[in-house]
Amino acid sequence: MDDCSTLPTWRFELPHTTAAVPLARSLVRRALAQLDTGPCEDTAELLTAELVANAVEHTAGTGPIELVLELRETGCHVEVHDALPAGPGELITAGPVEPPDPWQEHGRGLLLIRTLSSAFGHRPTDTGKAVWFRLPWIPAQRQRPAI
């Protein structure tokens, strides 16, 4: 990122359905593609999809899910707001987490967030909670000149 003087924040209301997952991926990719964020786009897209999928699967469908993407001088901060006040178990637990069962289809999302983000957590909101992660900016690889 060249100019950090005006860093944008985006807020999106997503439907409380599985359609929210590809929509969230697309919104994050489009927002970060406008900037020179390097490979952080792919990781932000993946981790956002995991948080949105968890919000859809583990909370009651009484209202929209809110996605907040905030750009900072050091990287991006992503939050997913839902109506369930309880925090996600694997983000609350300190220390190592049991590896997921290789035969199960679920159980890897929060492990990815713990592994790939520079920071993560959750906080209470007036309507439930926000689960968040941060990613640092990674400069795009420069191409070597052809010989």
N, C-alpha and C positions, 0 to 999 in steps of 0.2 A: 504494500500500500504506500502510495507516495504522499497523499495529502490526508493527514489525520485530523485536520482542523474541524471538519464537520462529519462526524461519524454518525451514520443513520441507525435507527432502531425501527424494526418492522414488527407489527402485531397482526396476527391472523386468527380469525375464528374458524375452526375446523368442525365439520360434522362429527357427531359421536358415532361414527360407523367406520368400518374397515376402509372405506374410500378416503378417509383422512390420511392414511399412511402414504400412498403415492402422491397425494396432493401436498403434504408436508415436504416430502423429498424434492418435489418440483419447485416449491416456493423457496426452499433453502438454496438449491442449486442456482436458480435464477437470481436471487439476491446476491449471492457470493460471486457469481459469474460477472457481475458488473464491476467487480474490483479485481485487483491483482493479488489474490489471496494464496496462490500456489495450490499445492495438493490438499490443503485443508478442506476444500469443497467436498471431496469424496467422503472424508471422515465425518464432517458435519452432517452431510446428507444421511449417512448410515446411522449415526448415533441419534439424530432427530427421529428417524423412522422407528428406531427401537423404543424411544420414549413415547411417541405417539401411539404405537401399537400397544404398549403396556397400559396407557391411559384408556384406550378403547376397550381392551380386554378386562381390565381389573376395576373399572369404575362403572357406576350406574349411568345409563344413557339419559340423564335428565337435562343435560344442557350441552352447549358446545365445549370443545377443548380449545384452549388458547395456546398458540405458538408465538413465542417472543424471540426474535433474533436481534441481538444487540452487538454492534461492532465496537470494539475498543482498540486503543492504540496497540495493545499487546496481542490481540486476537479476537475471537468471537465468543459470545456468551449466548447460549440457547436455553430457553426455559419452556417447559410444557406444563400448563396449568390444567388441573382437573378438579372434580368435586369431592374426591376422597381425602379426608384429612390425614389418614395414616400414611407414614412414609414408606417407601419401598424397602423391603427387608434387607436385600443385599447391599443397598447403599447406606443403610443405617449401621450394619455390622462393621466393626473395626477389624482390621487384620485380614488375613487370607480367607478366601471363600472356597468352599468345597467346589471342585470342578464339576461341571454339569455331566449328567449321565449321557454317554455317547449315543444311547438308544432312544433318548427323548428328543422330541422336536422343539421343545421350549427350554428356557433356562439359560440362554447365552447372552441375552440383550444387556442386562446390567453388568455382566462380566466384561462385555465389550466396552461399555462406558467407563468402568473402573480402569480398564487397561489402556484405552486409547486417548482418553481426555487428560488434560493437565490438571483439572480440578473438577469435582462433581459434588452434588449434594441435593438437599431438598429444604424447603422452608414452608411454613404455614402461610396461607393467604386468607382473605376474608371469606372465600367461598370453598376452600379445600386446601390444596397444596400446589407448590410449583417444584418440579424436579428439574435440575439444571446440570449443565456441563460447560466447560470452557475448553477451547482449543487455541493454541498459539498460532500466529501467522508463520507459515513456512514459505520461504522464498521459492518461487518456481525455479526448476532446474534450467540452467542455461544450456542451450545446444552448443556442442562443439562445432567449429567450422569444418566443412567438408574438406578433405585433403585431396 
